[in-house]
Amino acid sequence: MPTTTTITRTQRAGIYELVRNHLAGIGDVAIALEETGDYAAAERLGLEFAEDVDLLADIGWRPDEERESFELTMPVHDLAELLNRLHDEAERLLALREAARRPRREETAPPWRAGRPRALYAKAQR
């Protein structure tokens, strides 16, 4: 008998958000096939999106589900890989958001503070 994993509504909310974010990139499959000819990437993305759809079949497609727990039928090994992938994507997104919030040094500091001595900057401006 296959082993199943059960998650709570709170756990489901986080997973659901990550899966929805990932599925927003489904058009990347067509780009890989039609524009870049990167068939390996298209295949990888196709498999990832198929896993996302399988997971949504277990946790529901709607943002809010009334159930208190959700039984995941995906094999444990596949589920672990999917959750690791989603976790890695979430970390990348958070890092990108943090980097976007931080002003770049050269945008906030005078040019001579961004690595160019003031005298050289003044000379270059003449």
C-alpha positions in Angstrom: 0.0 0.0 0.0 1.5 3.4 -1.0 2.4 5.8 1.8 0.6 9.1 1.8 1.4 12.4 3.5 -1.1 14.6 5.2 -0.7 18.4 5.5 -2.7 21.0 7.4 -4.7 23.9 6.0 -1.9 26.3 7.0 0.8 24.2 5.3 -1.4 23.9 2.3 -1.7 27.7 2.0 2.1 28.1 1.7 2.4 25.3 -0.8 -0.5 26.5 -2.8 1.0 30.0 -3.2 4.3 28.6 -4.3 2.7 26.3 -6.9 0.5 29.1 -8.2 3.6 31.3 -8.6 5.5 28.5 -10.4 2.5 27.8 -12.8 2.6 31.5 -13.8 5.7 30.6 -15.8 4.0 27.8 -17.8 4.5 29.9 -21.0 8.2 29.3 -20.6 7.6 25.8 -22.1 6.5 27.4 -25.4 9.4 29.8 -25.3 11.8 26.9 -24.9 10.2 25.0 -27.7 9.5 27.7 -30.2 11.9 30.5 -29.6 15.1 29.1 -28.1 14.9 25.5 -29.2 16.0 24.4 -25.7 14.2 21.1 -25.7 15.9 19.9 -22.5 14.5 22.9 -20.6 11.1 22.4 -22.2 11.1 18.8 -21.0 12.2 19.8 -17.5 9.6 22.5 -17.2 6.9 20.2 -18.6 7.7 17.6 -15.9 7.7 20.3 -13.2 4.4 21.7 -14.3 2.9 18.2 -14.4 4.0 17.7 -10.8 2.4 21.0 -9.9 -0.9 19.9 -11.5 -0.8 16.6 -9.7 -0.2 18.4 -6.4 -3.1 20.8 -7.1 -5.3 17.7 -7.7 -4.7 16.7 -4.1 -4.8 20.2 -2.4 -7.4 21.8 -4.6 -7.4 24.4 -7.3 -9.1 27.2 -5.3 -7.2 29.6 -3.1 -9.4 28.7 -0.1 -10.4 25.2 0.7 -12.7 24.3 3.6 -10.9 21.0 4.5 -8.7 21.0 7.6 -6.2 18.5 6.2 -5.1 17.4 2.8 -3.8 13.9 1.8 -1.0 14.1 -0.7 -1.0 11.0 -3.0 2.3 11.8 -4.8 5.1 9.3 -4.0 7.1 10.6 -1.0 10.4 10.8 -3.0 8.7 12.8 -5.8 6.9 15.0 -3.2 10.2 15.7 -1.5 11.8 16.8 -4.8 8.9 19.0 -5.7 8.9 20.7 -2.2 12.7 21.2 -2.5 12.2 22.8 -5.9 9.5 25.1 -4.6 11.6 26.0 -1.6 14.6 26.9 -3.8 12.3 29.0 -6.0 10.9 30.8 -3.0 14.4 31.6 -1.7 15.4 33.0 -5.1 12.3 35.2 -5.2 12.9 36.5 -1.7 16.6 37.2 -2.6 15.5 39.1 -5.8 12.9 41.1 -3.8 15.5 42.0 -1.2 18.0 43.0 -3.8 15.4 45.2 -5.6 14.6 47.0 -2.3 18.2 47.8 -1.6 19.5 50.9 -3.4 22.6 50.3 -5.4 25.7 51.9 -4.0 26.4 53.9 -7.1 22.9 55.2 -7.2 23.0 56.6 -3.7 26.6 57.7 -3.3 28.4 60.5 -5.1 30.5 59.1 -7.9 33.8 59.7 -6.1 32.5 57.5 -3.2 31.6 54.7 -5.7 35.3 54.0 -6.2 36.6 57.0 -8.1 38.6 59.6 -6.2 37.0 63.1 -6.1 39.9 64.7 -8.0 39.6 62.2 -10.8 35.8 62.7 -10.9 36.2 66.4 -11.1 38.8 66.2 -13.9 36.6 63.8 -15.9 33.7 66.2 -15.7 35.7 69.1 -17.4 
